Amino acid sequence: MFQLRKPPRSKSPSAPGSALVLLVALATVTSCAPQQNAAPQATTGSAAPTATSAAATPTGSVAAAPVTASPGATGTAGADELCGPGSAINFDQSQFQSSPNVDNKWFPLKPGMQYTTTGDVKSAEGTIKRTVIHSVTGLTKVIDGVKTQVLWDRDYADGELVESELAFFAQTESGDVWLFGEYPEEYEGGKFTGAPATFIHSLDEAQAGIAMQADPQLNLPSYVQAHAPKVDFLDCGQIIKQNDHVCVATGCYDDVLVIDERNPLEPAVGHQRKFYSAGTGLVKVTAVGGKDQETLDLVKIEQLTDAKLKEINQEALKLDQHAYQVSKSVYAKTDKAEVATGTSSGY
């Protein structure tokens, strides 16, 4: 993905996986949305990059659950500790807001905000240029009794659309942001080829996980960001650095939080570091290992007009509707997405 990360799975030039989940918010930026089927030209901010952060080394022990179980929680007693001791998923519907308002300072989701990241993927086959457009829609979708907010990602390789994805997030009353699933459509040569990596919490053994903790701290063990065994999806996150300094095209950021993300089910791919700025969100992604070395930088931040947000909502609804025909055994079992807001002022 965003974003999640995601979510965050490695892509090869011939077979892209889920789009990076990358969520950022900056209330004072305005612009126009790029067209859906053409990769936009990068627009830089006023501050040019002057430095990049070196990869941090993980500290502390491995694995502990950041969420405290409450009565009625599922995935507690006897649950698998997927990312190490103490990392069992503790999911409880009652912990979530009745309507999504994702305002975690590291992972804000404001309807009408749109972000562009660019970078490349280096592999044995060569290097491809990536552009990912992350649009925060005004849609909501109920998953397992929780109303989630919908993010729409479009992923381009060398200027060609290779993936269009919906991802679903909700925040607990205490401020943890959870990822509830992804629907990533894949394209080749401009033609739809399928959505084999689809997963939705509570269906086909998939489980929601924490995309961002309410109060991320060093020396806490790893936590599960989401788990979908039928599509080999398991992302584990661990805080490895605080107060880092990072510069990208949109400016220089202090107080940066660095999260190490890996997939134990596919140790050869998908190991990344993600850099989050407080009040802004994710600004940089670097590769740690794996056959596909992926890097991305935030290059453009936009606040869409109401007219552009309406277009984004309509396109995301089309994707939601198409998913019912494509993923009949999983996605078709969910409630349809709905328009909750058509203005960039939010819900």
C-alpha positions in Angstrom: 0.0 0.0 0.0 -0.5 3.2 2.6 -0.1 1.6 4.0 0.1 0.7 5.1 1.1 0.0 5.1 0.8 -1.3 3.4 -0.4 -2.9 2.4 3.0 -3.3 2.3 4.1 -6.1 0.1 6.9 -6.2 -2.4 6.2 -5.7 -6.0 8.0 -7.2 -9.0 7.8 -5.5 -12.4 5.6 -8.4 -13.8 3.4 -9.2 -10.9 2.6 -6.2 -8.6 1.1 -7.0 -5.2 -1.0 -4.8 -3.0 -0.5 -1.0 -3.3 1.4 0.7 -0.5 -0.7 2.0 2.2 0.5 5.6 2.6 -1.5 8.1 4.6 -0.6 11.7 5.2 -2.5 14.8 6.0 -1.7 18.5 5.7 -4.6 20.9 6.0 -3.2 23.9 4.3 -2.3 22.4 0.9 -4.6 22.8 -2.1 -4.4 21.5 -5.7 -6.3 19.5 -8.3 -6.5 15.7 -8.6 -4.6 13.9 -11.4 -6.5 11.8 -13.9 -7.1 8.2 -13.0 -5.4 6.4 -15.9 -2.3 8.5 -16.4 0.6 8.8 -14.0 1.0 12.4 -12.9 4.1 14.5 -13.0 5.7 14.9 -9.6 5.3 18.3 -8.0 7.7 19.2 -5.3 7.1 21.3 -2.3 9.0 24.5 -1.3 11.7 22.7 0.6 14.2 20.7 -1.4 15.7 17.5 0.1 19.0 18.0 1.9 19.4 14.8 3.7 17.9 11.3 4.1 17.7 9.2 7.2 20.0 6.2 7.5 18.4 2.8 8.1 17.9 2.3 11.8 18.8 -0.8 13.7 15.9 -2.5 15.6 16.2 -2.3 19.4 14.5 -4.1 22.1 13.0 -7.6 22.2 10.7 -9.1 19.6 7.0 -9.1 19.9 4.3 -7.8 22.4 0.7 -6.9 21.9 0.1 -3.1 21.9 -3.6 -3.5 22.5 -5.0 -4.6 25.8 -7.7 -7.2 25.6 -11.1 -6.2 26.9 -14.2 -8.4 27.7 -15.7 -9.8 24.5 -12.4 -9.4 22.6 -11.7 -12.1 20.0 -8.3 -13.5 19.2 -7.1 -13.5 22.9 -6.9 -16.8 24.8 -5.0 -19.4 22.8 -4.5 -17.1 19.8 -1.4 -17.4 17.7 1.4 -15.0 18.5 2.0 -14.4 14.8 4.8 -11.8 15.2 6.4 -13.3 18.3 5.5 -13.7 22.0 2.7 -11.4 23.1 1.6 -10.4 19.6 -1.8 -12.2 19.5 -4.5 -10.1 17.8 -7.0 -8.7 20.3 -10.0 -7.6 18.3 -13.1 -6.1 20.0 -15.9 -4.4 18.0 -16.9 -2.4 21.1 -13.5 -0.5 21.0 -14.2 1.2 17.7 -15.9 4.5 17.0 -19.5 4.4 15.7 -18.4 6.5 12.8 -14.8 6.6 11.5 -12.8 9.7 12.4 -9.2 8.6 11.8 -7.2 11.5 13.4 -4.2 9.6 14.8 -1.4 12.1 14.4 0.9 9.6 12.7 -1.8 8.2 10.4 -4.5 10.8 9.8 -7.2 10.1 7.2 -9.1 13.3 6.2 -11.6 12.9 3.3 -10.5 14.9 0.2 -6.7 14.6 0.9 -4.6 13.1 -1.8 -0.9 12.2 -1.8 1.6 11.2 -4.5 4.7 9.2 -3.8 7.4 8.3 -6.4 10.4 5.9 -6.3 11.6 2.8 -7.9 11.8 -1.0 -7.5 15.1 -2.7 -8.3 15.2 -6.4 -9.0 17.2 -8.9 -11.0 15.0 -8.1 -14.0 15.9 -4.4 -13.8 14.5 -1.2 -12.4 11.0 0.2 -12.7 9.8 3.7 -11.8 6.8 3.7 -9.4 4.1 6.4 -8.9 1.4 5.8 -6.3 -1.6 8.1 -5.8 -3.3 7.8 -2.4 -6.8 9.3 -2.3 -8.7 9.5 1.0 -12.3 9.1 -0.1 -15.5 10.2 1.5 -16.8 6.6 1.5 -17.4 4.2 4.4 -17.9 0.4 4.5 -19.1 -1.8 7.3 -16.9 -4.8 8.0 -17.8 -7.2 10.8 -19.9 -4.6 12.4 -17.3 -1.8 12.3 -17.8 1.2 10.0 -14.5 1.7 8.2 -13.1 4.5 6.1 -12.1 3.8 2.5 -8.7 4.7 0.9 -8.2 4.4 -2.8 -4.7 3.8 -4.2 -3.6 3.8 -7.8 -0.2 2.3 -8.6 1.8 3.0 -11.8 4.9 1.2 -13.1 6.8 3.1 -15.7 3.7 5.2 -16.3 1.3 2.3 -16.7 -1.5 1.5 -14.2 -0.7 -1.9 -12.7 -2.9 -1.8 -9.6 -6.1 -0.1 -8.3 -6.9 -0.8 -4.6 -9.4 -0.1 -1.9 -8.2 -0.4 1.7 -10.3 -0.1 4.8 -9.4 1.5 8.1 -11.1 2.3 11.4 -9.8 3.8 14.7 -10.5 2.7 18.2 -11.7 5.2 20.9 -8.1 5.0 22.3 -6.6 6.0 19.0 -5.2 2.8 17.4 -5.8 2.6 13.7 -6.7 -0.8 12.3 -6.5 -2.2 8.8 -9.6 -4.3 8.0 -8.8 -5.5 4.5 -7.8 -4.7 1.0 -9.2 -5.2 -2.5 -6.3 -4.8 -5.0 -7.2 -5.1 -8.7 -4.2 -5.9 -10.9 -3.7 -4.8 -14.5 -1.3 -5.7 -17.3 -1.1 -3.8 -20.6 -4.1 -1.7 -19.5 -6.3 -4.8 -19.0 -7.7 -6.1 -15.8 -6.2 -9.5 -14.8 -7.8 -10.2 -11.4 -7.6 -9.5 -7.7 -6.0 -12.6 -6.2 -4.6 -10.8 -3.1 -8.1 -9.7 -1.8 -8.6 -10.1 2.0 -11.4 -8.9 4.3 -11.3 -9.2 8.1 -13.5 -12.0 9.5 -13.8 -13.8 6.1 -11.7 -16.7 4.9 -9.6 -16.7 8.1 -8.4 -13.1 7.6 -7.9 -10.9 10.7 -7.6 -7.1 11.1 -4.5 -5.7 12.6 -3.0 -2.4 13.8 -1.8 -0.1 11.1 -0.7 2.5 13.6 -0.6 2.5 17.4 -2.1 5.3 19.4 1.1 5.9 21.3 4.0 4.2 19.5 7.1 3.7 21.7 10.5 2.3 21.5 11.4 -1.0 23.2 7.9 -2.4 22.6 7.8 -5.8 20.8 6.3 -6.4 17.3 2.6 -6.3 16.6 0.4 -7.7 13.8 -0.7 -5.2 11.2 -3.0 -7.7 9.5 -3.1 -11.4 8.8 -4.7 -13.2 5.8 -3.2 -16.7 5.5 -5.1 -17.6 2.3 -3.1 -14.9 0.4 0.1 -15.2 2.5 -0.4 -11.8 4.0 1.2 -11.2 7.5 2.7 -7.9 8.3 4.6 -7.3 11.5 5.5 -3.9 12.7 8.0 -2.7 15.3 9.0 0.8 16.4 12.8 1.1 15.9 13.5 4.9 16.1 12.0 8.1 17.3 12.9 11.8 16.7 14.5 11.1 13.3 15.1 13.8 10.7 14.1 13.1 7.1 14.0 15.3 4.0 12.0 14.6 0.8 10.6 16.7 -2.0 7.7 18.1 0.1 10.1 19.3 2.8 12.2 18.3 5.8 10.5 16.7 8.8 11.6 16.4 12.4 10.3 14.1 15.1 10.0 11.2 12.6 8.9 7.8 13.8 10.6 4.8 12.0 8.7 1.5 11.8 10.3 -1.8 10.6 7.8 -3.9 8.7 8.2 -7.5 7.6 6.2 -10.5 6.5 7.3 -13.7 8.2 5.4 -15.8 5.7 7.5 -14.4 2.8 10.9 -13.6 4.4 12.6 -13.0 1.0 10.2 -10.1 0.2 8.4 -7.2 1.8 10.9 -6.1 4.4 10.7 -2.3 4.6 11.3 0.7 6.9 8.6 3.4 6.9 9.1 7.0 8.2 6.2 8.9 9.7 6.2 12.6 10.6 3.9 13.7 13.4 1.0 15.7 12.0 1.8 14.8 8.5 2.0 11.0 8.1 4.2 8.7 6.1 6.9 10.6 4.1 9.4 7.9 3.1 9.8 4.2 2.5 13.1 2.3 2.2 14.0 -1.3 1.5 15.7 -3.5 4.0 16.0 -6.8 2.1 14.3 -9.0 -0.4 14.5 -9.7 -4.1 12.7 -6.4 -4.9 14.3 -3.3 -3.4 11.6 -0.7 -3.2 12.0 3.0 -2.2 9.3 5.7 -2.2 9.3 9.4 -1.3 6.4 11.8 -0.7 6.5 14.3 -3.6 3.0 15.9 -3.6 0.2 16.8 -1.1 -3.2 18.0 -2.3 -6.5 19.0 -0.8 -9.1 18.2 -3.5 -12.0 20.4 -4.4 -15.4 19.1 -3.6 -15.9 18.5 -7.3 -12.8 16.4 -7.4 -13.7 14.5 -4.3 -17.0 13.7 -5.8 -15.2 12.2 -8.8 -12.9 10.2 -6.5 -16.0 8.9 -4.6 -17.6 7.8 -7.8 -14.5 6.0 -9.1 -14.0 4.2 -5.8 -17.7 3.1 -5.7 -17.2 1.6 -9.2 -14.3 -0.4 -7.9 -16.3 -1.5 -4.9 -19.2 -2.6 -7.2 -16.8 -4.5 -9.5 -15.3 -6.3 -6.6 -18.7 -8.1 -6.0 -18.3 -9.8 -9.4 -14.6 -10.5 -9.1 -14.4 -11.8 -5.5 -17.6 -13.7 -5.0 -16.3 -15.9 -2.2 -15.0 -13.0 -0.1 -15.7 -9.4 -1.0 -19.3 -10.2 -2.2 -20.1 -11.1 1.4 -19.5 -7.5 2.6 -21.9 -4.6 2.8 -21.5 -2.2 -0.1 -19.5 1.0 0.4 -21.5 4.2 0.9 -20.9 7.9 0.4 -20.5 9.5 3.9 -19.2 12.9 2.8 -18.8 14.8 -0.5 -16.8 17.7 0.9 -13.2 18.1 1.9 -14.2 19.5 5.2 -14.7 16.0 6.4 -17.6 14.1 8.1 
